[in-house]
Amino acid sequence: MPDTILVPTDFQVESLNTVKLTLEQTSTLIYIVLVYPMYPSGSITDLLFYSPGKLIRQSVSEEFTSALEILKNRFESRLGGIRTELFHGSTNNAFKNFIEGQGITHIAIPKTYVLKTGKDSFNLLPFIKRCGTPCTMLDWPPFQHHLTPSQQLQTLFI
């Protein structure tokens, strides 16, 4: 059974470098689950018409979508699939249940890149550090930290 690797994302092209490095370091087939931590809405209307797919589509830029397609094409032989999930929990047990439910066998996080949080998201790293799932910290080349989204997109080809 192929590994399923969780990679936290902030829907910035730059955050996909963790996916790229993970795929470069493997020679076997793997599945990637991008996870975005999001506070649940307190609105009854939002809860009644809750659609994770719609929330993800609203949060993702064209550059991010293009970058995902580049990665899928470039690493077609090693990538069994890549999907994006939202995590709405607020406890360690909720995150452990999420990990188990998604079939996660490993986690990959950036060593120096800090995932950006907005008004609707939160830092997932404290949950990752306490969940007990094997975790790899990947260090990116220093030049990649200060590039524009289009330059970041170009680095996925290198």
Secondary structure, DSSP 8 states (H G I E B T S, - for coil): --EEEEEE--S-GGGGHHHHHHHHT--S-EEEEEEEEB-----HHHHHT--HHHHHHHH--HHHHHHHHHHHHHTTTTEEEEEEEEE---SHHHHHHHHHHHT--EEEEESS------TTB---HHHHHHS-S-EEEE---GGGGG--HHHHHHHTT-
